[in-house]
Amino acid sequence: MDVPPDFLCPISMELMKDPVTIATGLSYERKNIEKWFFTYKKKTCPATMQSIKNFDVTPNHNLKRLILAWQNQNKASQSCSASSSSSSSSSPSVKHDDMLSLLKTIESSPFKVSSLKKLRSIIEIGDEIINTDFILSSGVEVLVQIIVQILYESHDFVTFRACEEALGVLQQLPLSEEERTFELLSKQESIKSMAIMLQRGSAEGRLYTITIFQKMSKSNYDWNFVIQDQGIDFFKSLLELVSDEICTKASSHALDVLIDILGGSKKSRLKAIEAGAVCVLIELLPDSNRSSKCEKVLLLLKLLCECAEGRQALVEHGMAIAAISKKMLHVSNTTTKIAVKILWLICSLHPTDIVLEEMLVYGSVKKFLALLHIDGRSSTKDKVLKMFKLHGNLWKRYPCFPCELKEYLALVDDSR
């Protein structure tokens, strides 16, 4: 039903539940205006763009009462509508003309958020026929135009909200290298816009963006453009998501994207190191109890330690050796293999006395001994043997050196 315009928040164009008034006399939904002031750090009225010095908000009780009265008057018709909707929800369908009409509304209306939310609820159904109709109706083109608009109106909150909703639709679509959707999202303007959203968007906007990036990484997207265009800021945004303790999905997707980028380019590793990747990843390790996350974090550290700068950053971190040692033998065979590879890189290319001492104190050497008792030969076991040959004489000087290793090292010396 038609909602009285005064009951709609000027930002979201949705019915207000908790209206508040600001210094200019206009009323907004509390969560929207507080996000505008305190998350996006804006100093203007969203509707009038008038400068504001007083950011206090005052509850608009009269407006709230009017909205509640209007809702009560329409309760019967709303119940009827809800009942009708419920009875038809078991077999949802959207006609082609309805899709075209909705896309036309999104394209032409200055207030796109409500229509985009409706479109997102339609695409969420996951009906292949509906999704195909949306794509064939140039729906992706319409949404990409909304996304790239933040390149030109990046300070406009309404534009940002529309961009977030558009990304919320697009992140639900399948992406593969040969599809039109992938082609449009891979364009430089689209990538720039999504990079901005990754840096400045809401939690939902960033999740939508990193989900799209993760799908693109699986489709062999070449990240060189975004790395050159965004530089260190792009890696800082990814690392911030990697550290997200609230949204594990965003964190996991960000790890996947980083693995794809760093695995394909050594230059990108230097940018990531400069952005503080080694420190962030080391501090993630103690709480990475799931094998999949731990494996991803260690794999990224291994890639970074293949650079001299990465090894330097790791040995300078006070808890690096302890964190890596703790994950050896306790998570999975893959984590053990990667952890040994990291310590091998350090031992062979950056073997300071402090690092070698930490490996002994924090149990790395003792766990190396356990690996040597595993039957058969492997590349991991070979690396452990080489580390003993390189540094065994130094380790055995320490009182905490395992006694059972002394005899083994005598055999290693004889084999030389």
C-alpha positions as CSV (number, residue, x, y, z in Angstrom):
1,M,0.0,0.0,0.0
2,D,1.0,3.6,-0.5
3,V,2.8,5.0,2.6
4,P,2.4,8.7,3.4
5,P,5.7,10.4,2.3
6,D,6.2,12.0,5.7
7,F,6.4,8.6,7.3
8,L,9.3,7.5,5.1
9,C,12.9,8.0,6.1
10,P,14.5,10.4,3.5
11,I,17.6,8.2,3.6
12,S,16.2,4.6,3.1
13,M,12.8,5.6,1.8
14,E,11.3,3.0,4.2
15,L,8.6,3.4,6.9
16,M,10.2,4.8,10.1
17,K,10.0,2.8,13.3
18,D,12.1,5.1,15.5
19,P,11.9,8.6,14.0
20,V,14.2,11.2,15.4
21,T,14.6,14.9,14.5
22,I,18.0,16.6,13.8
23,A,19.1,20.2,13.9
24,T,17.6,21.1,10.5
25,G,14.1,20.1,11.7
26,L,13.9,17.0,9.4
27,S,13.1,13.6,10.8
28,Y,15.0,10.3,10.0
29,E,15.0,6.7,11.1
30,R,17.4,6.7,14.1
31,K,19.8,4.0,12.9
32,N,20.1,5.6,9.4
33,I,20.9,9.1,10.6
34,E,23.3,7.8,13.3
35,K,25.1,5.8,10.7
36,W,25.3,8.9,8.5
37,F,26.8,11.0,11.3
38,F,28.9,8.6,13.3
39,T,29.9,5.8,10.9
40,Y,30.3,7.9,7.7
41,K,31.4,11.0,9.7
42,K,29.1,13.3,7.7
43,K,28.5,16.9,8.8
44,T,25.5,17.7,6.6
45,C,21.8,17.0,6.5
46,P,21.3,14.1,4.0
47,A,18.2,15.6,2.5
48,T,19.2,19.3,2.2
49,M,23.0,18.9,2.4
50,Q,23.0,21.8,4.8
51,S,26.0,22.0,7.1
52,I,25.4,20.9,10.7
53,K,27.4,21.6,13.9
54,N,25.0,20.0,16.3
55,F,24.7,16.2,15.8
56,D,22.1,15.6,18.6
57,V,19.0,13.6,17.7
58,T,15.6,14.1,19.4
59,P,12.9,11.4,19.4
60,N,9.9,12.5,17.4
61,H,7.1,11.1,19.5
62,N,4.3,12.8,17.6
63,L,5.4,11.3,14.3
64,K,5.8,7.9,15.8
65,R,2.2,8.0,17.2
66,L,0.9,9.0,13.8
67,I,2.8,6.2,12.1
68,L,1.4,3.7,14.6
69,A,-2.1,5.0,14.2
70,W,-1.8,4.7,10.4
71,Q,-0.5,1.1,10.8
72,N,-3.5,0.2,13.0
73,Q,-6.0,1.6,10.5
74,N,-4.5,-0.6,7.8
75,K,-4.0,-3.6,10.0
76,A,-6.9,-5.5,8.4
77,S,-5.7,-5.0,4.8
78,Q,-2.1,-5.8,5.8
79,S,-3.3,-9.1,7.4
80,C,-5.2,-9.9,4.2
81,S,-2.2,-9.1,2.1
82,A,0.1,-11.2,4.3
83,S,-2.3,-14.2,4.2
84,S,-2.5,-14.0,0.4
85,S,1.3,-13.7,0.2
86,S,1.7,-16.7,2.5
87,S,-0.6,-18.9,0.4
88,S,1.3,-18.2,-2.7
89,S,4.8,-18.3,-1.2
90,S,5.1,-22.1,-1.8
91,S,5.3,-21.5,-5.5
92,P,6.9,-18.1,-6.1
93,S,7.0,-16.8,-9.6
94,V,7.8,-13.5,-11.2
95,K,6.5,-12.7,-14.6
96,H,8.9,-11.3,-17.3
97,D,6.9,-8.0,-17.5
98,D,7.1,-7.6,-13.7
99,M,10.9,-8.1,-13.8
100,L,11.2,-5.5,-16.6
101,S,8.9,-3.1,-14.7
102,L,11.0,-3.5,-11.5
103,L,14.2,-2.9,-13.3
104,K,12.8,0.2,-15.0
105,T,11.8,1.6,-11.7
106,I,15.2,0.9,-10.3
107,E,16.8,2.6,-13.3
108,S,14.7,5.7,-13.3
109,S,13.8,6.4,-9.6
110,P,16.0,8.6,-7.5
111,F,15.0,6.4,-4.5
112,K,16.2,3.0,-5.4
113,V,16.8,1.2,-2.1
114,S,13.3,-0.2,-1.6
115,S,13.0,-1.5,-5.1
116,L,16.5,-3.0,-4.9
117,K,15.5,-4.8,-1.6
118,K,12.5,-6.2,-3.4
119,L,14.7,-7.4,-6.2
120,R,17.1,-9.0,-3.7
121,S,14.3,-10.9,-2.1
122,I,13.3,-12.2,-5.5
123,I,16.8,-13.3,-6.5
124,E,17.2,-14.9,-3.0
125,I,14.6,-17.5,-4.0
126,G,17.3,-19.0,-6.1
127,D,15.0,-19.9,-8.9
128,E,17.2,-20.5,-12.0
129,I,14.4,-19.3,-14.4
130,I,14.0,-16.0,-12.5
131,N,17.8,-15.5,-12.3
132,T,18.2,-16.2,-16.0
133,D,15.3,-13.8,-16.8
134,F,17.0,-11.1,-14.7
135,I,20.3,-11.5,-16.6
136,L,18.6,-11.6,-20.0
137,S,16.6,-8.5,-19.1
138,S,19.9,-6.6,-18.7
139,G,19.5,-6.6,-14.9
140,V,23.3,-6.8,-14.3
141,E,23.9,-3.8,-16.5
142,V,21.3,-1.8,-14.5
143,L,22.9,-2.7,-11.2
144,V,26.5,-2.1,-12.4
145,Q,25.4,1.4,-13.4
146,I,24.3,1.9,-9.8
147,I,27.6,0.6,-8.4
148,V,29.9,2.8,-10.5
149,Q,27.8,5.9,-9.5
150,I,29.8,6.0,-6.2
151,L,32.9,6.9,-8.2
152,Y,31.2,10.3,-8.9
153,E,29.0,10.7,-5.8
154,S,31.1,9.0,-3.2
155,H,30.0,11.3,-0.4
156,D,26.2,10.8,-1.0
157,F,24.8,8.4,1.6
158,V,21.8,7.5,-0.5
159,T,24.1,6.6,-3.4
160,F,26.1,4.4,-1.0
161,R,23.0,2.6,0.2
162,A,21.8,1.9,-3.3
163,C,25.3,0.6,-4.2
164,E,25.2,-1.8,-1.2
165,E,21.8,-3.1,-2.1
166,A,22.9,-3.6,-5.7
167,L,25.9,-5.6,-4.5
168,G,23.6,-7.6,-2.3
169,V,21.8,-8.8,-5.4
170,L,24.9,-9.4,-7.5
171,Q,26.7,-11.4,-4.9
172,Q,23.9,-14.1,-5.1
173,L,24.5,-14.7,-8.8
174,P,26.9,-17.4,-10.1
175,L,30.1,-16.0,-11.6
176,S,32.2,-17.7,-14.2
177,E,34.8,-16.4,-16.6
178,E,32.7,-16.8,-19.7
179,E,29.5,-15.2,-18.4
180,R,28.3,-11.6,-19.0
181,T,28.1,-10.9,-15.3
182,F,31.8,-11.7,-14.8
183,E,32.7,-9.5,-17.7
184,L,30.7,-6.4,-16.4
185,L,32.0,-6.8,-12.8
186,S,35.6,-7.1,-14.1
187,K,35.5,-3.7,-15.8
188,Q,37.8,-1.1,-14.2
189,E,35.0,1.2,-13.1
190,S,33.2,-1.7,-11.4
191,I,36.4,-2.9,-9.6
192,K,37.2,0.7,-8.5
193,S,33.7,1.0,-7.1
194,M,33.8,-2.3,-5.2
195,A,37.3,-1.4,-3.8
196,I,35.7,1.8,-2.4
197,M,32.9,-0.2,-0.9
198,L,35.5,-2.6,0.6
199,Q,37.1,0.4,2.4
200,R,34.2,2.5,3.4
201,G,31.0,0.4,3.2
202,S,28.9,-1.0,6.0
203,A,29.5,-4.5,7.3
204,E,26.9,-5.8,5.0
205,G,28.3,-3.9,2.0
206,R,31.8,-5.2,2.6
207,L,30.5,-8.8,3.0
208,Y,28.6,-8.5,-0.4
209,T,31.8,-7.1,-2.0
210,I,34.2,-9.7,-0.6
211,T,31.8,-12.4,-1.6
212,I,31.9,-11.2,-5.2
213,F,35.7,-10.9,-5.1
214,Q,35.9,-14.5,-3.8
215,K,33.8,-15.7,-6.7
216,M,35.9,-13.7,-9.1
217,S,39.1,-15.2,-7.7
218,K,37.7,-18.7,-8.4
219,S,37.1,-17.6,-12.0
220,N,40.8,-16.7,-12.7
221,Y,40.4,-12.9,-12.4
222,D,43.7,-11.0,-12.9
223,W,44.2,-8.8,-9.9
224,N,47.0,-6.7,-11.3
225,F,44.8,-3.7,-12.1
226,V,43.2,-3.4,-8.7
227,I,46.6,-3.8,-7.0
228,Q,48.2,-1.1,-9.1
229,D,45.2,1.2,-8.8
230,Q,44.5,0.8,-5.0
231,G,47.9,-0.3,-3.7
232,I,48.4,-0.8,0.0
233,D,44.9,0.4,0.8
234,F,43.4,-2.6,-0.9
235,F,45.4,-5.0,1.2
236,K,44.6,-3.1,4.4
237,S,40.9,-3.5,3.6
238,L,41.3,-7.2,3.0
239,L,43.3,-7.6,6.2
240,E,40.7,-5.8,8.2
241,L,38.1,-8.3,6.9
242,V,40.5,-11.2,7.7
243,S,40.5,-10.0,11.3
244,D,36.7,-9.7,11.5
245,E,35.7,-11.8,14.5
246,I,32.0,-11.2,14.1
247,C,31.5,-12.2,10.4
248,T,33.4,-15.5,9.9
249,K,32.1,-15.7,6.3
250,A,33.7,-12.3,5.4
251,S,36.9,-13.4,7.1
252,S,37.0,-16.7,5.2
253,H,36.3,-15.1,1.8
254,A,39.0,-12.4,2.5
255,L,41.6,-15.2,3.2
256,D,40.6,-16.9,-0.1
257,V,41.1,-13.7,-2.1
258,L,44.5,-13.0,-0.4
259,I,45.6,-16.6,-1.2
260,D,44.7,-16.1,-4.9
261,I,46.4,-12.7,-5.1
262,L,49.6,-13.6,-3.3
263,G,49.9,-17.0,-5.0
264,G,49.9,-15.4,-8.4
265,S,52.2,-12.4,-7.9
266,K,55.4,-11.9,-5.9
267,K,55.1,-8.1,-6.3
268,S,51.7,-8.3,-4.5
269,R,53.4,-10.0,-1.5
270,L,55.6,-6.9,-1.0
271,K,52.5,-4.7,-0.9
272,A,50.8,-7.0,1.6
273,I,53.9,-7.1,3.8
274,E,54.0,-3.3,3.7
275,A,50.3,-3.3,4.7
276,G,51.1,-5.3,7.8
277,A,50.0,-8.7,6.7
278,V,52.6,-10.7,8.6
279,C,51.6,-9.2,11.9
280,V,47.8,-9.6,11.3
281,L,48.2,-13.2,10.3
282,I,50.4,-14.2,13.2
283,E,47.9,-12.7,15.7
284,L,45.1,-14.7,14.0
285,L,46.9,-18.0,14.5
286,P,46.2,-18.6,18.2
287,D,42.5,-18.5,17.7
288,S,42.5,-20.3,14.4
289,N,41.2,-23.6,15.7
290,R,39.4,-24.8,12.6
291,S,41.7,-26.6,10.3
292,S,40.5,-24.8,7.2
293,K,41.2,-21.3,8.6
294,C,44.5,-22.4,10.2
295,E,45.7,-23.9,6.9
296,K,44.8,-20.7,5.0
297,V,46.6,-18.4,7.5
298,L,49.7,-20.6,7.5
299,L,49.7,-20.8,3.7
300,L,49.6,-17.0,3.5
301,L,52.5,-16.8,5.9
302,K,54.5,-19.3,3.9
303,L,53.9,-17.2,0.7
304,L,55.1,-14.0,2.5
305,C,58.1,-15.8,4.0
306,E,59.3,-16.6,0.5
307,C,60.3,-12.9,0.4
308,A,63.2,-11.6,2.5
309,E,60.9,-8.8,3.8
310,G,58.3,-11.3,4.9
311,R,60.9,-13.4,6.8
312,Q,62.3,-10.2,8.4
313,A,58.7,-9.2,9.5
314,L,58.1,-12.6,11.0
315,V,61.2,-12.9,13.0
316,E,60.7,-9.4,14.4
317,H,57.2,-10.4,15.7
318,G,57.6,-11.6,19.3
319,M,55.0,-14.4,19.2
320,A,55.6,-15.7,15.6
321,I,57.7,-18.8,16.4
322,A,55.5,-19.7,19.4
323,A,52.3,-19.3,17.4
324,I,53.6,-21.4,14.5
325,S,55.1,-24.1,16.7
326,K,51.8,-24.5,18.6
327,K,49.9,-25.4,15.4
328,M,52.4,-28.1,14.4
329,L,51.1,-31.7,15.0
330,H,47.9,-30.4,16.6
331,V,45.6,-29.3,13.7
332,S,46.1,-31.3,10.5
333,N,48.7,-32.9,8.3
334,T,48.5,-29.9,6.0
335,T,49.1,-27.4,8.8
336,T,52.1,-29.4,10.0
337,K,53.6,-29.5,6.5
338,I,53.2,-25.7,6.0
339,A,54.4,-24.9,9.5
340,V,57.6,-26.9,8.9
341,K,58.1,-25.2,5.5
342,I,57.9,-21.7,7.2
343,L,60.4,-22.7,9.9
344,W,62.6,-24.2,7.2
345,L,62.6,-20.9,5.3
346,I,63.5,-19.1,8.5
347,C,66.2,-21.6,9.5
348,S,67.9,-21.7,6.1
349,L,67.6,-18.0,5.1
350,H,67.2,-16.0,8.3
351,P,68.7,-18.1,11.1
352,T,69.4,-15.6,13.9
353,D,70.4,-17.0,17.3
354,I,67.3,-15.5,18.9
355,V,65.0,-17.3,16.4
356,L,66.8,-20.6,16.8
357,E,66.6,-20.3,20.6
358,E,62.8,-19.6,20.4
359,M,62.4,-22.7,18.2
360,L,63.9,-24.7,21.0
361,V,62.1,-23.0,23.9
362,Y,58.6,-23.0,22.3
363,G,58.8,-26.7,21.3
364,S,59.5,-26.6,17.6
365,V,62.6,-28.8,18.0
366,K,60.8,-31.3,20.2
367,K,58.0,-31.6,17.5
368,F,60.7,-32.0,14.8
369,L,61.8,-35.1,16.7
370,A,58.3,-36.5,16.7
371,L,58.2,-36.0,12.9
372,L,61.4,-37.9,12.5
373,H,59.8,-41.0,14.1
374,I,57.1,-41.1,11.5
375,D,57.6,-44.0,9.1
376,G,58.5,-43.4,5.5
377,R,60.2,-40.5,3.7
378,S,58.6,-37.2,2.9
379,S,59.6,-33.7,1.9
380,T,58.6,-32.5,5.4
381,K,60.9,-35.0,7.0
382,D,63.7,-34.1,4.7
383,K,63.4,-30.4,5.7
384,V,63.5,-31.4,9.4
385,L,66.7,-33.4,8.8
386,K,68.3,-30.5,7.1
387,M,67.4,-28.2,9.9
388,F,69.1,-30.6,12.4
389,K,72.2,-30.7,10.3
390,L,72.3,-26.9,10.1
391,H,71.6,-26.0,13.7
392,G,71.8,-29.2,15.8
393,N,75.1,-28.3,17.3
394,L,73.7,-24.9,18.5
395,W,70.5,-26.4,19.9
396,K,72.3,-29.1,21.9
397,R,74.2,-26.5,23.9
398,Y,70.9,-25.5,25.7
399,P,69.8,-27.2,28.9
400,C,66.3,-27.6,27.6
401,F,67.5,-29.6,24.6
402,P,65.7,-33.0,24.5
403,C,68.0,-35.7,25.8
404,E,66.7,-38.3,23.3
405,L,67.9,-36.0,20.5
406,K,71.6,-36.0,21.5
407,E,72.1,-39.6,20.4
408,Y,70.1,-38.9,17.2
409,L,72.3,-35.9,16.4
410,A,75.5,-38.1,16.9
411,L,74.1,-40.3,14.1
412,V,73.4,-37.3,11.9
413,D,77.0,-36.1,12.5
414,D,78.4,-39.5,11.5
415,S,76.3,-39.4,8.3
416,R,78.0,-36.3,7.2
